[in-house]
Amino acid sequence: MHIKPEIRVLGIDDSALVDVNVVIIGAFMRGGAKLDGVLSSQITKDGMDATDGIIKMVAGSKHRGQIRAIMLDGVTYAGFNPVDIIRIYGETGIPVIVFMRSCPDFEKIKLALDHLPEKEKRWEIINRAGRIYRVDGENPVFIQFCGIEKESAIRIVRMTSTHGNIPEPLRLAHLIATGVVLGESTGKA
């Protein structure tokens, strides 16, 4: 895969868990330098609709035809709402890269899933994301991917990490999501 410095990447992160409905934000960027758009969708805290929410957000975007990679901050959103990266790639045709600052503790994840309905299905979706690869650097990070080769996924992560070891599309999605809260407005500007 030929990767241009201004590859169009959609980074997705979730807002705070203050309600049963959680906003997910997509920051659509050119590489790690320019924000070209912000997308949003809603999913359910500890639900099973994160995959559908992401697919709906991408399909409804005016940027849909330009997105070359979708970057996720882990494979669960809104608590333990799992994301099926294979299904996202299958339905959108867009490669998916899962970024993690540290390697997940699968024993802790299994224990947490014991308290939720459909724990076997959630575990299956989490496992479908596949092998976790360490990306060495000043601060090692970890990735999973679908629809893209390992070397290309690593290159995109490195190219978009312009202000540290977190890719800018994810960093900006996180900053925007941090300021979003559903519910009644306080009326303050």
URGIGI-V761722 format. One record per backbone hydrogen bond with DSSP energy under -0.5 kcal/mol. CO is the residue of the C=O (numbers start at 1). NH is the residue of the N-H. If there is no record, write none. Layout:
# URGIGI-V761722
CO,NH / CO,NH
This chain:
# URGIGI-V761722
2,4 / 4,7 / 7,9 / 7,31 / 8,68 / 8,69 / 9,11 / 9,29 / 10,71 / 11,27 / 12,73 / 13,25 / 16,18 / 20,45 / 22,43 / 23,15 / 24,41 / 25,13 / 25,27 / 26,28 / 26,39 / 27,11 / 27,29 / 28,36 / 28,37 / 29,9 / 29,31 / 30,33 / 30,34 / 34,30 / 34,36 / 37,28 / 39,26 / 41,24 / 43,22 / 44,47 / 49,53 / 50,54 / 51,55 / 52,56 / 53,57 / 54,58 / 55,59 / 56,60 / 58,61 / 61,64 / 63,66 / 63,67 / 64,67 / 68,95 / 69,10 / 70,72 / 70,97 / 71,12 / 72,74 / 72,99 / 75,83 / 77,81 / 78,46 / 78,80 / 80,82 / 81,77 / 82,51 / 82,84 / 83,85 / 84,88 / 85,89 / 86,90 / 87,91 / 88,92 / 89,93 / 95,70 / 96,146 / 97,72 / 97,99 / 98,144 / 99,74 / 100,142 / 104,106 / 105,109 / 106,110 / 107,111 / 108,112 / 109,113 / 110,114 / 111,114 / 112,115 / 113,116 / 116,119 / 118,122 / 119,123 / 120,124 / 121,125 / 122,126 / 123,127 / 124,128 / 125,129 / 126,129 / 127,130 / 133,143 / 134,136 / 135,141 / 141,135 / 142,100 / 143,133 / 144,98 / 146,96 / 149,153 / 150,154 / 151,155 / 152,156 / 153,157 / 154,158 / 155,159 / 156,160 / 157,161 / 158,161 / 160,162 / 160,168 / 161,164 / 165,167 / 167,170 / 167,171 / 168,172 / 169,173 / 170,174 / 171,175 / 172,176 / 173,177 / 174,178 / 175,179 / 176,179 / 177,16 / 177,180 / 179,181 / 180,16
